């Protein structure tokens, strides 16, 4: 009889174990804690040293990519640009050299028949041809000078453009560090302001190792921000870390959360539930 009792006991334990396993929810039906962050955060500085002249935006202002967020004092650079522009527009030397070249070309064409008829000497024809070659070289030099003037205009314009600081992204000004009258210095690595991109947002989740393999890039999830914002928003997995932290048995997951109307602020805690 004992073997039968032992077998029944083992069977009963097995059934209890199965019922206990059914009570454990699958990994994707659990809410995981997350943090909503900007997708990009940039500290805007200047490529050149200078005194800040204007800062037309302040903390909390929305900016577009390419929008002017600061300018440096640039009176010298503007004057240099205007001078280079005027020099690039001076065509008198080029026109004079062209007219002289054309005149000497006509002289050579007229005197070559006269040389063949013996009316003028070889020395006289050689003088006309030499004058024509010199006039051609003078015209070429005038063309090169004009090209150099145009390049100098581009250089001075580029130097002037560097003194206008533009936002590289669409976003919001998180903080302004410098204002009008303060000095920007590359040697001191001074930043003018910090801009954060809020569309899209990133949701960072630290997930237990049990979730590894259950979530892939492209998996969708429902994100619920903490109060008082609340609500439910759809996000998509963009990054799944391939290295697990051995100490905590966790790995990172990043989701992309569209935020076209800037309804959601960054910095909120949230819960994330992955959906199949």
Phi and psi in degrees as GROMACS dihedral restraints (atoms count N, CA, C in turn):
[ dihedral_restraints ]
;  ai    aj    ak    al  type     phi  dphi    fc
    3     4     5     6     1   -60.0    20    10
    4     5     6     7     1   -42.6    20    10
    6     7     8     9     1   -58.6    20    10
    7     8     9    10     1   -35.6    20    10
    9    10    11    12     1   -66.9    20    10
   10    11    12    13     1   -40.1    20    10
   12    13    14    15     1   -65.0    20    10
   13    14    15    16     1   -42.5    20    10
   15    16    17    18     1   -62.8    20    10
   16    17    18    19     1   -41.6    20    10
   18    19    20    21     1   -65.3    20    10
   19    20    21    22     1   -40.4    20    10
   21    22    23    24     1   -64.4    20    10
   22    23    24    25     1   -38.0    20    10
   24    25    26    27     1   -63.4    20    10
   25    26    27    28     1   -43.3    20    10
   27    28    29    30     1   -63.0    20    10
   28    29    30    31     1   -40.6    20    10
   30    31    32    33     1   -63.9    20    10
   31    32    33    34     1   -41.9    20    10
   33    34    35    36     1   -63.8    20    10
   34    35    36    37     1   -42.1    20    10
   36    37    38    39     1   -62.6    20    10
   37    38    39    40     1   -38.6    20    10
   39    40    41    42     1   -63.0    20    10
   40    41    42    43     1   -41.6    20    10
   42    43    44    45     1   -65.6    20    10
   43    44    45    46     1   -40.4    20    10
   45    46    47    48     1   -61.8    20    10
   46    47    48    49     1   -41.3    20    10
   48    49    50    51     1   -62.1    20    10
   49    50    51    52     1   -38.0    20    10
   51    52    53    54     1   -67.5    20    10
   52    53    54    55     1   -41.2    20    10
   54    55    56    57     1   -65.3    20    10
   55    56    57    58     1   -37.8    20    10
   57    58    59    60     1   -64.2    20    10
   58    59    60    61     1   -38.7    20    10
   60    61    62    63     1   -65.4    20    10
   61    62    63    64     1   -34.0    20    10
   63    64    65    66     1   -66.4    20    10
   64    65    66    67     1   -24.4    20    10
   66    67    68    69     1   -77.3    20    10
   67    68    69    70     1   -17.1    20    10
   69    70    71    72     1   -81.9    20    10
   70    71    72    73     1   119.5    20    10
   72    73    74    75     1   -69.6    20    10
   73    74    75    76     1   147.6    20    10
   75    76    77    78     1   -64.2    20    10
   76    77    78    79     1   156.4    20    10
   78    79    80    81     1   -55.4    20    10
   79    80    81    82     1   -36.3    20    10
   81    82    83    84     1   -79.5    20    10
   82    83    84    85     1    -5.6    20    10
   84    85    86    87     1   -99.8    20    10
   85    86    87    88     1    13.5    20    10
   87    88    89    90     1  -108.2    20    10
   88    89    90    91     1   143.5    20    10
   90    91    92    93     1   -85.8    20    10
   91    92    93    94     1   130.4    20    10
   93    94    95    96     1  -111.8    20    10
   94    95    96    97     1   146.1    20    10
   96    97    98    99     1   -76.6    20    10
   97    98    99   100     1   142.6    20    10
   99   100   101   102     1  -144.5    20    10
  100   101   102   103     1   174.4    20    10
  102   103   104   105     1  -133.8    20    10
  103   104   105   106     1   128.4    20    10
  105   106   107   108     1   -87.8    20    10
  106   107   108   109     1   125.2    20    10
  108   109   110   111     1  -131.4    20    10
  109   110   111   112     1   160.4    20    10
  111   112   113   114     1   -62.4    20    10
  112   113   114   115     1   147.3    20    10
  114   115   116   117     1   -73.2    20    10
  115   116   117   118     1   -29.5    20    10
  117   118   119   120     1  -143.8    20    10
  118   119   120   121     1   136.7    20    10
  120   121   122   123     1  -129.0    20    10
  121   122   123   124     1   123.8    20    10
  123   124   125   126     1  -126.5    20    10
  124   125   126   127     1   133.6    20    10
  126   127   128   129     1   -95.6    20    10
  127   128   129   130     1   114.0    20    10
  129   130   131   132     1   -86.7    20    10
  130   131   132   133     1   129.5    20    10
  132   133   134   135     1  -132.4    20    10
  133   134   135   136     1  -161.6    20    10
  135   136   137   138     1  -123.7    20    10
  136   137   138   139     1   145.4    20    10
  138   139   140   141     1   -79.8    20    10
  139   140   141   142     1   -11.6    20    10
  141   142   143   144     1  -132.7    20    10
  142   143   144   145     1   157.2    20    10
  144   145   146   147     1   -76.4    20    10
  145   146   147   148     1   151.4    20    10
  147   148   149   150     1   170.9    20    10
  148   149   150   151     1   172.2    20    10
  150   151   152   153     1   -94.1    20    10
  151   152   153   154     1   127.8    20    10
  153   154   155   156     1   -67.7    20    10
  154   155   156   157     1   126.7    20    10
  156   157   158   159     1   -95.6    20    10
  157   158   159   160     1   -46.6    20    10
  159   160   161   162     1  -139.8    20    10
  160   161   162   163     1   150.3    20    10
  162   163   164   165     1  -135.9    20    10
  163   164   165   166     1    87.3    20    10
  165   166   167   168     1   -73.3    20    10
  166   167   168   169     1    -4.1    20    10
  168   169   170   171     1  -124.0    20    10
  169   170   171   172     1   156.5    20    10
  171   172   173   174     1  -136.5    20    10
  172   173   174   175     1   178.5    20    10
  174   175   176   177     1   -56.0    20    10
  175   176   177   178     1   132.9    20    10
  177   178   179   180     1    92.8    20    10
  178   179   180   181     1   -13.1    20    10
  180   181   182   183     1   -75.4    20    10
  181   182   183   184     1   140.2    20    10
  183   184   185   186     1   -83.3    20    10
  184   185   186   187     1   138.1    20    10
  186   187   188   189     1  -130.7    20    10
  187   188   189   190     1   154.1    20    10
  189   190   191   192     1  -106.5    20    10
  190   191   192   193     1   154.7    20    10
  192   193   194   195     1   -60.0    20    10
  193   194   195   196     1   129.7    20    10
  195   196   197   198     1    92.1    20    10
  196   197   198   199     1    -8.5    20    10
  198   199   200   201     1   -72.8    20    10
  199   200   201   202     1   140.7    20    10
  201   202   203   204     1   -71.4    20    10
  202   203   204   205     1   124.5    20    10
  204   205   206   207     1  -113.3    20    10
  205   206   207   208     1   -13.0    20    10
  207   208   209   210     1  -167.3    20    10
  208   209   210   211     1   152.6    20    10
  210   211   212   213     1  -133.3    20    10
  211   212   213   214     1   150.3    20    10
  213   214   215   216     1  -103.6    20    10
  214   215   216   217     1   153.7    20    10
  216   217   218   219     1   -59.3    20    10
  217   218   219   220     1   128.2    20    10
  219   220   221   222     1  -144.5    20    10
  220   221   222   223     1    35.7    20    10
  222   223   224   225     1   -64.9    20    10
  223   224   225   226     1   -40.6    20    10
  225   226   227   228     1   -65.6    20    10
  226   227   228   229     1   -43.2    20    10
  228   229   230   231     1   -65.7    20    10
  229   230   231   232     1   -36.7    20    10
  231   232   233   234     1   -67.4    20    10
  232   233   234   235     1   -40.8    20    10
  234   235   236   237     1   -64.0    20    10
  235   236   237   238     1   -41.4    20    10
  237   238   239   240     1   -64.7    20    10
  238   239   240   241     1   -39.2    20    10
  240   241   242   243     1   -65.0    20    10
  241   242   243   244     1   -42.4    20    10
  243   244   245   246     1   -64.1    20    10
  244   245   246   247     1   -39.2    20    10
  246   247   248   249     1   -64.3    20    10
  247   248   249   250     1   -44.5    20    10
  249   250   251   252     1   -64.3    20    10
  250   251   252   253     1   -35.4    20    10
  252   253   254   255     1   -65.9    20    10
  253   254   255   256     1   -42.6    20    10
  255   256   257   258     1   -64.1    20    10
  256   257   258   259     1   -41.1    20    10
  258   259   260   261     1   -65.3    20    10
  259   260   261   262     1   -34.8    20    10
  261   262   263   264     1   -71.5    20    10
  262   263   264   265     1   -16.4    20    10
  264   265   266   267     1   -96.1    20    10
  265   266   267   268     1    -5.2    20    10
  267   268   269   270     1   -78.8    20    10
  268   269   270   271     1   108.1    20    10
  270   271   272   273     1  -110.7    20    10
  271   272   273   274     1     3.2    20    10
  273   274   275   276     1   -62.6    20    10
  274   275   276   277     1   -44.8    20    10
  276   277   278   279     1   -63.7    20    10
  277   278   279   280     1   -39.3    20    10
  279   280   281   282     1   -67.7    20    10
  280   281   282   283     1   -43.7    20    10
  282   283   284   285     1   -65.9    20    10
  283   284   285   286     1   -39.1    20    10
  285   286   287   288     1   -63.8    20    10
  286   287   288   289     1   -44.0    20    10
  288   289   290   291     1   -65.6    20    10
  289   290   291   292     1   -36.3    20    10
  291   292   293   294     1   -67.0    20    10
  292   293   294   295     1   -42.7    20    10
  294   295   296   297     1   -64.5    20    10
  295   296   297   298     1   -40.7    20    10
  297   298   299   300     1   -65.5    20    10
  298   299   300   301     1   -39.8    20    10
  300   301   302   303     1   -63.8    20    10
  301   302   303   304     1   -42.9    20    10
  303   304   305   306     1   -66.7    20    10
  304   305   306   307     1   -38.7    20    10
  306   307   308   309     1   -62.6    20    10
  307   308   309   310     1   -46.9    20    10
  309   310   311   312     1   -67.6    20    10
  310   311   312   313     1   -30.4    20    10
  312   313   314   315     1   -65.6    20    10
  313   314   315   316     1   -41.2    20    10
  315   316   317   318     1   -65.9    20    10
  316   317   318   319     1   -37.8    20    10
  318   319   320   321     1   -61.9    20    10
  319   320   321   322     1   -43.1    20    10
  321   322   323   324     1   -62.7    20    10
  322   323   324   325     1   -44.1    20    10
  324   325   326   327     1   -63.9    20    10
  325   326   327   328     1   -33.5    20    10
  327   328   329   330     1   -76.3    20    10
  328   329   330   331     1   -34.1    20    10
  330   331   332   333     1   -89.5    20    10
  331   332   333   334     1   -17.3    20    10
  333   334   335   336     1   -63.4    20    10
  334   335   336   337     1   -42.9    20    10
  336   337   338   339     1   -62.6    20    10
  337   338   339   340     1   -35.6    20    10
  339   340   341   342     1   -65.5    20    10
  340   341   342   343     1   -34.8    20    10
  342   343   344   345     1   -67.7    20    10
  343   344   345   346     1   -40.2    20    10
  345   346   347   348     1   -66.6    20    10
  346   347   348   349     1   -28.4    20    10
  348   349   350   351     1   -84.4    20    10
  349   350   351   352     1    -3.9    20    10
  351   352   353   354     1    80.5    20    10
  352   353   354   355     1    14.3    20    10
  354   355   356   357     1   -78.9    20    10
  355   356   357   358     1   -36.2    20    10
  357   358   359   360     1  -119.6    20    10
  358   359   360   361     1   159.2    20    10
  360   361   362   363     1   -86.2    20    10
  361   362   363   364     1   168.9    20    10
  363   364   365   366     1   -64.2    20    10
  364   365   366   367     1   -33.6    20    10
  366   367   368   369     1   -64.8    20    10
  367   368   369   370     1   -40.4    20    10
  369   370   371   372     1   -67.1    20    10
  370   371   372   373     1   -40.5    20    10
  372   373   374   375     1   -64.7    20    10
  373   374   375   376     1   -39.3    20    10
  375   376   377   378     1   -63.4    20    10
  376   377   378   379     1   -36.5    20    10
  378   379   380   381     1   -64.9    20    10
  379   380   381   382     1   -42.4    20    10
  381   382   383   384     1   -62.5    20    10
  382   383   384   385     1   -42.3    20    10
  384   385   386   387     1   -68.8    20    10
  385   386   387   388     1   -36.8    20    10
  387   388   389   390     1   -65.5    20    10
  388   389   390   391     1   -42.1    20    10
  390   391   392   393     1   -61.7    20    10
  391   392   393   394     1   -36.8    20    10
  393   394   395   396     1   -67.5    20    10
  394   395   396   397     1   -41.3    20    10
  396   397   398   399     1   -65.7    20    10
  397   398   399   400     1   -41.2    20    10
  399   400   401   402     1   -64.2    20    10
  400   401   402   403     1   -38.7    20    10
  402   403   404   405     1   -66.2    20    10
  403   404   405   406     1   -37.5    20    10
  405   406   407   408     1   -64.7    20    10
  406   407   408   409     1   -41.9    20    10
  408   409   410   411     1   -65.8    20    10
  409   410   411   412     1   -38.0    20    10
  411   412   413   414     1   -64.1    20    10
  412   413   414   415     1   -38.5    20    10
  414   415   416   417     1   -66.5    20    10
  415   416   417   418     1   -40.7    20    10
  417   418   419   420     1   -63.7    20    10
  418   419   420   421     1   -40.6    20    10
  420   421   422   423     1   -64.6    20    10
  421   422   423   424     1   -39.1    20    10
  423   424   425   426     1   -64.1    20    10
  424   425   426   427     1   -37.9    20    10
  426   427   428   429     1   -64.5    20    10
  427   428   429   430     1   -42.2    20    10
  429   430   431   432     1   -65.6    20    10
  430   431   432   433     1   -39.3    20    10
  432   433   434   435     1   -63.2    20    10
  433   434   435   436     1   -37.3    20    10
  435   436   437   438     1   -66.7    20    10
  436   437   438   439     1   -41.3    20    10
  438   439   440   441     1   -63.6    20    10
  439   440   441   442     1   -40.0    20    10
  441   442   443   444     1   -64.9    20    10
  442   443   444   445     1   -38.5    20    10
  444   445   446   447     1   -63.5    20    10
  445   446   447   448     1   -39.5    20    10
  447   448   449   450     1   -67.2    20    10
  448   449   450   451     1   -40.3    20    10
  450   451   452   453     1   -65.1    20    10
  451   452   453   454     1   -38.0    20    10
  453   454   455   456     1   -65.8    20    10
  454   455   456   457     1   -35.8    20    10
  456   457   458   459     1   -64.1    20    10
  457   458   459   460     1   -42.8    20    10
  459   460   461   462     1   -63.1    20    10
  460   461   462   463     1   -39.0    20    10
  462   463   464   465     1   -65.0    20    10
  463   464   465   466     1   -46.9    20    10
  465   466   467   468     1   -68.0    20    10
  466   467   468   469     1   -33.6    20    10
  468   469   470   471     1   -67.5    20    10
  469   470   471   472     1   -40.4    20    10
  471   472   473   474     1   -63.9    20    10
  472   473   474   475     1   -40.5    20    10
  474   475   476   477     1   -63.6    20    10
  475   476   477   478     1   -36.2    20    10
  477   478   479   480     1   -70.0    20    10
  478   479   480   481     1   -39.6    20    10
  480   481   482   483     1   -63.0    20    10
  481   482   483   484     1   -32.0    20    10
  483   484   485   486     1   -64.5    20    10
  484   485   486   487     1   -17.6    20    10
  486   487   488   489     1   -92.1    20    10
  487   488   489   490     1     5.9    20    10
  489   490   491   492     1  -114.0    20    10
  490   491   492   493     1   114.5    20    10
  492   493   494   495     1   -96.4    20    10
  493   494   495   496     1   126.6    20    10
  495   496   497   498     1  -117.8    20    10
  496   497   498   499     1   152.9    20    10
  498   499   500   501     1   -72.3    20    10
  499   500   501   502     1   131.1    20    10
  501   502   503   504     1   -81.1    20    10
  502   503   504   505     1   -10.2    20    10
  504   505   506   507     1  -141.1    20    10
  505   506   507   508     1   163.4    20    10
  507   508   509   510     1   -78.2    20    10
  508   509   510   511     1   135.3    20    10
  510   511   512   513     1   176.2    20    10
  511   512   513   514     1  -157.9    20    10
  513   514   515   516     1  -128.8    20    10
  514   515   516   517     1   142.7    20    10
  516   517   518   519     1   -74.0    20    10
  517   518   519   520     1   114.6    20    10
  519   520   521   522     1   -79.8    20    10
  520   521   522   523     1   -41.6    20    10
  522   523   524   525     1  -158.9    20    10
  523   524   525   526     1   143.6    20    10
  525   526   527   528     1  -112.4    20    10
  526   527   528   529     1   123.5    20    10
  528   529   530   531     1   -93.3    20    10
  529   530   531   532     1   -32.9    20    10
  531   532   533   534     1  -125.5    20    10
  532   533   534   535     1   158.3    20    10
  534   535   536   537     1  -139.1    20    10
  535   536   537   538     1  -176.1    20    10
  537   538   539   540     1   -56.6    20    10
  538   539   540   541     1   135.6    20    10
  540   541   542   543     1    94.1    20    10
  541   542   543   544     1   -10.9    20    10
  543   544   545   546     1   -94.5    20    10
  544   545   546   547     1   158.4    20    10
  546   547   548   549     1   -97.8    20    10
  547   548   549   550     1   132.3    20    10
  549   550   551   552     1   -97.7    20    10
  550   551   552   553     1   126.8    20    10
  552   553   554   555     1  -132.2    20    10
  553   554   555   556     1   125.8    20    10
  555   556   557   558     1   -67.6    20    10
  556   557   558   559     1   -32.3    20    10
  558   559   560   561     1   -66.2    20    10
  559   560   561   562     1   -28.9    20    10
  561   562   563   564     1   -95.4    20    10
  562   563   564   565     1    -0.6    20    10
  564   565   566   567     1    51.3    20    10
  565   566   567   568     1    48.7    20    10
  567   568   569   570     1   -84.0    20    10
  568   569   570   571     1   129.9    20    10
  570   571   572   573     1   -97.8    20    10
  571   572   573   574     1   146.4    20    10
  573   574   575   576     1   -87.5    20    10
  574   575   576   577     1   -44.4    20    10
  576   577   578   579     1  -160.6    20    10
  577   578   579   580     1   168.5    20    10
  579   580   581   582     1  -118.8    20    10
  580   581   582   583     1   131.4    20    10
  582   583   584   585     1  -123.0    20    10
  583   584   585   586     1   135.3    20    10
  585   586   587   588     1  -117.9    20    10
  586   587   588   589     1   137.4    20    10
  588   589   590   591     1   -90.3    20    10
  589   590   591   592     1   121.7    20    10
  591   592   593   594     1  -107.2    20    10
  592   593   594   595     1     1.5    20    10
  594   595   596   597     1  -138.6    20    10
  595   596   597   598     1   107.7    20    10
  597   598   599   600     1   -83.2    20    10
  598   599   600   601     1   172.0    20    10
  600   601   602   603     1   -98.2    20    10
  601   602   603   604     1   160.3    20    10
  603   604   605   606     1  -109.4    20    10
  604   605   606   607     1   140.4    20    10
  606   607   608   609     1  -115.4    20    10
  607   608   609   610     1   117.9    20    10
  609   610   611   612     1  -100.0    20    10
  610   611   612   613     1   127.2    20    10
  612   613   614   615     1  -124.8    20    10
  613   614   615   616     1   132.7    20    10
  615   616   617   618     1  -100.5    20    10
  616   617   618   619     1   106.5    20    10
  618   619   620   621     1  -103.6    20    10
  619   620   621   622     1   149.0    20    10
  621   622   623   624     1   -69.6    20    10
  622   623   624   625     1   156.4    20    10
  624   625   626   627     1   -62.2    20    10
  625   626   627   628     1   -22.4    20    10
  627   628   629   630     1   -61.7    20    10
  628   629   630   631     1   -22.4    20    10
  630   631   632   633     1   -84.1    20    10
  631   632   633   634     1    -8.8    20    10
  633   634   635   636     1   -62.7    20    10
  634   635   636   637     1   127.2    20    10
  636   637   638   639     1    94.1    20    10
  637   638   639   640     1   -20.0    20    10
  639   640   641   642     1   -87.4    20    10
  640   641   642   643     1   -19.1    20    10
  642   643   644   645     1  -121.3    20    10
  643   644   645   646     1   130.4    20    10
  645   646   647   648     1  -126.0    20    10
  646   647   648   649     1   168.1    20    10
  648   649   650   651     1   -59.6    20    10
  649   650   651   652     1   129.5    20    10
  651   652   653   654     1   101.5    20    10
  652   653   654   655     1   -13.8    20    10
  654   655   656   657     1   -63.2    20    10
  655   656   657   658     1   137.1    20    10
  657   658   659   660     1   -92.0    20    10
  658   659   660   661     1   159.1    20    10
  660   661   662   663     1  -149.9    20    10
  661   662   663   664     1   158.9    20    10
  663   664   665   666     1  -105.5    20    10
  664   665   666   667     1   122.6    20    10
  666   667   668   669     1  -105.7    20    10
  667   668   669   670     1   128.6    20    10
  669   670   671   672     1  -119.7    20    10
  670   671   672   673     1   103.6    20    10
  672   673   674   675     1   -65.8    20    10
  673   674   675   676     1   154.9    20    10
  675   676   677   678     1   -69.3    20    10
  676   677   678   679     1   164.1    20    10
  678   679   680   681     1   -65.1    20    10
  679   680   681   682     1   150.0    20    10
  681   682   683   684     1   -90.9    20    10
  682   683   684   685     1     3.8    20    10
  684   685   686   687     1   -70.7    20    10
  685   686   687   688     1   -57.8    20    10
  687   688   689   690     1    62.7    20    10
  688   689   690   691     1  -164.0    20    10
  690   691   692   693     1    87.7    20    10
  691   692   693   694     1   174.2    20    10
  693   694   695   696     1  -130.0    20    10
  694   695   696   697     1   134.2    20    10
  696   697   698   699     1  -135.9    20    10
  697   698   699   700     1   144.2    20    10
  699   700   701   702     1   -85.6    20    10
  700   701   702   703     1   136.5    20    10
  702   703   704   705     1  -136.3    20    10
  703   704   705   706     1   163.8    20    10
  705   706   707   708     1  -128.4    20    10
  706   707   708   709     1   137.0    20    10
  708   709   710   711     1   -68.3    20    10
  709   710   711   712     1   129.0    20    10
  711   712   713   714     1  -109.2    20    10
  712   713   714   715     1   -36.7    20    10
  714   715   716   717     1  -134.6    20    10
  715   716   717   718     1   133.1    20    10
  717   718   719   720     1  -123.7    20    10
  718   719   720   721     1   114.8    20    10
  720   721   722   723     1   -60.5    20    10
  721   722   723   724     1   140.4    20    10
  723   724   725   726     1  -100.5    20    10
  724   725   726   727     1     5.1    20    10
  726   727   728   729     1  -121.7    20    10
  727   728   729   730     1   125.3    20    10
  729   730   731   732     1   -94.1    20    10
  730   731   732   733     1   137.7    20    10
  732   733   734   735     1   -75.6    20    10
  733   734   735   736     1   113.5    20    10
  735   736   737   738     1   -66.7    20    10
  736   737   738   739     1   -33.2    20    10
  738   739   740   741     1   -67.1    20    10
  739   740   741   742     1   -39.4    20    10
  741   742   743   744     1  -107.7    20    10
  742   743   744   745     1    -6.9    20    10
  744   745   746   747     1    56.3    20    10
  745   746   747   748     1    46.6    20    10
  747   748   749   750     1  -132.6    20    10
  748   749   750   751     1   165.1    20    10
  750   751   752   753     1  -145.9    20    10
  751   752   753   754     1   162.9    20    10
  753   754   755   756     1   -95.9    20    10
  754   755   756   757     1   146.1    20    10
  756   757   758   759     1  -132.1    20    10
  757   758   759   760     1   133.2    20    10
  759   760   761   762     1  -115.7    20    10
  760   761   762   763     1   131.6    20    10
  762   763   764   765     1  -115.4    20    10
  763   764   765   766     1   153.3    20    10
  765   766   767   768     1  -105.4    20    10
  766   767   768   769     1   124.7    20    10
  768   769   770   771     1  -117.9    20    10
  769   770   771   772     1   109.5    20    10
  771   772   773   774     1   -60.3    20    10
  772   773   774   775     1   141.8    20    10
  774   775   776   777     1  -147.2    20    10
  775   776   777   778     1    57.8    20    10
  777   778   779   780     1   -64.2    20    10
  778   779   780   781     1   -29.7    20    10
  780   781   782   783     1   -99.0    20    10
  781   782   783   784     1     8.8    20    10
  783   784   785   786     1    57.4    20    10
  784   785   786   787     1    30.9    20    10
  786   787   788   789     1   -68.1    20    10
  787   788   789   790     1   -36.0    20    10
  789   790   791   792     1   -95.7    20    10
  790   791   792   793     1   126.9    20    10
  792   793   794   795     1   -82.5    20    10
  793   794   795   796     1   157.4    20    10
  795   796   797   798     1   -84.6    20    10
  796   797   798   799     1   160.3    20    10
  798   799   800   801     1    96.1    20    10
  799   800   801   802     1    -2.1    20    10
  801   802   803   804     1   -82.5    20    10
  802   803   804   805     1   145.4    20    10
  804   805   806   807     1   -79.4    20    10
  805   806   807   808     1   156.9    20    10
  807   808   809   810     1  -155.9    20    10
  808   809   810   811     1   170.6    20    10
  810   811   812   813     1  -113.8    20    10
  811   812   813   814     1   146.9    20    10
  813   814   815   816     1  -127.1    20    10
  814   815   816   817     1   128.0    20    10
  816   817   818   819     1  -122.3    20    10
  817   818   819   820     1   119.8    20    10
  819   820   821   822     1   -77.8    20    10
  820   821   822   823     1   141.6    20    10
  822   823   824   825     1  -118.0    20    10
  823   824   825   826     1   149.0    20    10
